[in-house]
Amino acid sequence: MSFYNVGDKVNYHSIIGGPVTSTGHEIIEILLKPNNFGSNVAWLTNKSSCVSLSALSHAEPATEVGDE
């Protein structure tokens, strides 16, 4: 299980466990169960509604040209 915090950079997967659907999101808020959504959720930048934490993966840090 991955743990997330507000401010983390994440990728979104529209199919849980599937390929990355969109990148470059930041977690704005997290709401853990119990809640009205039935799962732990987060609000992200550039998303209009909350998403399940299960639909997220940590974004890999960008590397600069020449980094090895």
C-alpha positions, 0 to 999 in steps of 0.5 A, a space after each residue: 500500500 502506498 502512502 500519500 500526503 498533501 503536496 505529493 506529485 502523483 499520476 492518475 490511472 482511470 483504471 486502477 492498476 492500469 496505465 497512467 492516464 494523466 500526469 503532473 497532478 499534486 494532491 490538494 486534500 486527502 479524505 480518509 474513510 469513513 466518508 461518503 465515497 466508500 474509499 480513501 480519496 484525494 482532490 488533485 490539481 487539474 481534476 474536477 472531482 475527488 479520486 480514489 487513492 487506489 487510482 494514484 501512483 507516485 510521480 517519478 522525479 524529473 531528471 535533467 539531460 546529462 543526469 545518470 
